[in-house]
Amino acid sequence: MTEIEPKTDQYEDLLSEALDAAEIAAPPDTPLAAAASDCEEMARSYLEDGRHFRAEDDLVNALAAFSYGHAWLDAGARVGLLDVPREGHLFTIGARTDTRSKRARDG
C-alpha cells in the first residue's frame, strides 16, 4: 500500500461523515438557504467524483476531490450557512477557532 492510499481513505471517510453531520442553518426559501444547498451539493458532487477517480485507480485526483468537497462544507460552516458539530474532528470550526480568537484578543 502506498502512502496516498490511507490518506485517500481517511479523506473519503471524513467527507462522507461531514456530509451526514451538516445541516442547512439558513431559513428555508432564502438566498442563504440556496447558498447552503449549493455548498452541500458541491460537497456531494466532489464525493462522487472522488469515488469515480478511486475506481479508476487515480488516487491523486480522488484525494483532491475529497479535500475540495470537505472545503465546501467547512467554508459553509464558517460563514454560518451550515450547522455542524463544533466538537470532534469533522470541521475546523469549534475549539481551534475559539483558540485563534482568544489569541487575537490577547494580542
C-alpha positions as a LaTeX table, in Angstrom:
\begin{tabular}{lrrr}
\hline
Residue & $x$ (\AA) & $y$ (\AA) & $z$ (\AA) \\
\hline
Met1 & 0.00 & 0.00 & 0.00 \\
Thr2 & 1.35 & 3.42 & $-0.94$ \\
Glu3 & 1.26 & 6.42 & 1.39 \\
Ile4 & $-1.57$ & 8.04 & $-0.55$ \\
Glu5 & $-3.98$ & 5.12 & $-0.11$ \\
Pro6 & $-4.63$ & 5.51 & 3.64 \\
Lys7 & $-4.81$ & 9.30 & 3.28 \\
Thr8 & $-7.38$ & 8.92 & 0.49 \\
Asp9 & $-9.41$ & 6.52 & 2.66 \\
Gln10 & $-9.23$ & 8.98 & 5.56 \\
Tyr11 & $-10.43$ & 11.94 & 3.50 \\
Glu12 & $-13.23$ & 9.97 & 1.83 \\
Asp13 & $-14.50$ & 8.90 & 5.25 \\
Leu14 & $-14.12$ & 12.44 & 6.61 \\
Leu15 & $-16.16$ & 13.95 & 3.76 \\
Ser16 & $-18.84$ & 11.28 & 3.99 \\
Glu17 & $-19.21$ & 11.75 & 7.76 \\
Ala18 & $-19.17$ & 15.54 & 7.44 \\
Leu19 & $-21.96$ & 15.43 & 4.84 \\
Asp20 & $-24.06$ & 13.32 & 7.21 \\
Ala21 & $-23.44$ & 15.75 & 10.08 \\
Ala22 & $-24.01$ & 19.06 & 8.27 \\
Glu23 & $-27.45$ & 20.65 & 8.21 \\
Ile24 & $-28.65$ & 23.79 & 6.49 \\
Ala25 & $-28.77$ & 26.58 & 9.07 \\
Ala26 & $-30.40$ & 29.30 & 6.96 \\
Pro27 & $-34.16$ & 29.86 & 6.89 \\
Pro28 & $-35.88$ & 27.95 & 4.07 \\
Asp29 & $-36.64$ & 29.73 & 0.79 \\
Thr30 & $-33.98$ & 32.39 & 1.28 \\
Pro31 & $-30.87$ & 33.19 & $-0.73$ \\
Leu32 & $-28.78$ & 31.96 & 2.22 \\
Ala33 & $-30.59$ & 28.60 & 2.18 \\
Ala34 & $-29.86$ & 28.36 & $-1.55$ \\
Ala35 & $-26.18$ & 29.08 & $-0.89$ \\
Ala36 & $-26.12$ & 26.44 & 1.86 \\
Ser37 & $-27.71$ & 23.95 & $-0.51$ \\
Asp38 & $-25.04$ & 24.79 & $-3.09$ \\
Cys39 & $-22.32$ & 24.02 & $-0.53$ \\
Glu40 & $-23.87$ & 20.62 & 0.19 \\
Glu41 & $-24.38$ & 19.88 & $-3.50$ \\
Met42 & $-20.77$ & 20.73 & $-4.31$ \\
Ala43 & $-19.53$ & 18.53 & $-1.45$ \\
Arg44 & $-21.71$ & 15.60 & $-2.63$ \\
Ser45 & $-20.51$ & 16.08 & $-6.20$ \\
Tyr46 & $-16.88$ & 16.03 & $-5.11$ \\
Leu47 & $-17.55$ & 12.88 & $-3.05$ \\
Glu48 & $-18.98$ & 11.19 & $-6.14$ \\
Asp49 & $-16.09$ & 12.46 & $-8.29$ \\
Gly50 & $-13.57$ & 11.19 & $-5.75$ \\
Arg51 & $-15.18$ & 7.77 & $-5.73$ \\
His52 & $-15.10$ & 7.71 & $-9.53$ \\
Phe53 & $-11.39$ & 8.62 & $-9.54$ \\
Arg54 & $-10.72$ & 5.95 & $-6.91$ \\
Ala55 & $-12.48$ & 3.33 & $-9.05$ \\
Glu56 & $-10.21$ & 4.39 & $-11.92$ \\
Asp57 & $-7.19$ & 3.96 & $-9.58$ \\
Asp58 & $-6.48$ & 7.71 & $-9.80$ \\
Leu59 & $-5.75$ & 8.29 & $-6.12$ \\
Val60 & $-4.24$ & 11.76 & $-6.55$ \\
Asn61 & $-7.41$ & 13.17 & $-8.08$ \\
Ala62 & $-9.58$ & 11.17 & $-5.67$ \\
Leu63 & $-7.78$ & 12.71 & $-2.69$ \\
Ala64 & $-8.04$ & 16.17 & $-4.24$ \\
Ala65 & $-11.79$ & 15.74 & $-4.85$ \\
Phe66 & $-12.42$ & 14.56 & $-1.28$ \\
Ser67 & $-10.41$ & 17.51 & 0.05 \\
Tyr68 & $-12.25$ & 20.06 & $-2.12$ \\
Gly69 & $-15.60$ & 18.61 & $-1.09$ \\
His70 & $-14.75$ & 18.95 & 2.57 \\
Ala71 & $-13.56$ & 22.51 & 2.00 \\
Trp72 & $-17.02$ & 23.44 & 0.65 \\
Leu73 & $-18.63$ & 22.15 & 3.85 \\
Asp74 & $-16.06$ & 23.78 & 6.10 \\
Ala75 & $-16.49$ & 27.13 & 4.35 \\
Gly76 & $-20.27$ & 26.88 & 4.59 \\
Ala77 & $-19.98$ & 26.16 & 8.30 \\
Arg78 & $-17.60$ & 29.06 & 8.91 \\
Val79 & $-19.90$ & 31.63 & 7.33 \\
Gly80 & $-22.96$ & 30.24 & 9.12 \\
Leu81 & $-24.74$ & 28.59 & 6.20 \\
Leu82 & $-24.38$ & 25.12 & 7.67 \\
Asp83 & $-24.95$ & 23.93 & 11.21 \\
Val84 & $-22.22$ & 21.44 & 12.11 \\
Pro85 & $-20.83$ & 19.82 & 15.26 \\
Arg86 & $-18.31$ & 22.07 & 16.97 \\
Glu87 & $-16.63$ & 19.20 & 18.79 \\
Gly88 & $-14.70$ & 16.38 & 17.21 \\
His89 & $-12.64$ & 16.03 & 14.07 \\
Leu90 & $-15.12$ & 16.72 & 11.27 \\
Phe91 & $-14.84$ & 20.51 & 10.96 \\
Thr92 & $-12.28$ & 23.22 & 11.66 \\
Ile93 & $-14.90$ & 25.45 & 13.28 \\
Gly94 & $-15.07$ & 25.00 & 17.03 \\
Ala95 & $-12.27$ & 24.61 & 19.54 \\
Arg96 & $-9.47$ & 25.65 & 17.18 \\
Thr97 & $-11.45$ & 28.68 & 16.02 \\
Asp98 & $-12.08$ & 29.71 & 19.63 \\
Thr99 & $-8.36$ & 29.39 & 20.38 \\
Arg100 & $-7.44$ & 31.61 & 17.45 \\
Ser101 & $-9.97$ & 34.21 & 18.56 \\
Lys102 & $-8.54$ & 34.19 & 22.09 \\
Arg103 & $-5.01$ & 34.68 & 20.76 \\
Ala104 & $-6.19$ & 37.59 & 18.65 \\
Arg105 & $-7.88$ & 39.17 & 21.66 \\
Asp106 & $-4.88$ & 38.65 & 23.93 \\
Gly107 & $-2.58$ & 40.10 & 21.31 \\
\hline
\end{tabular}
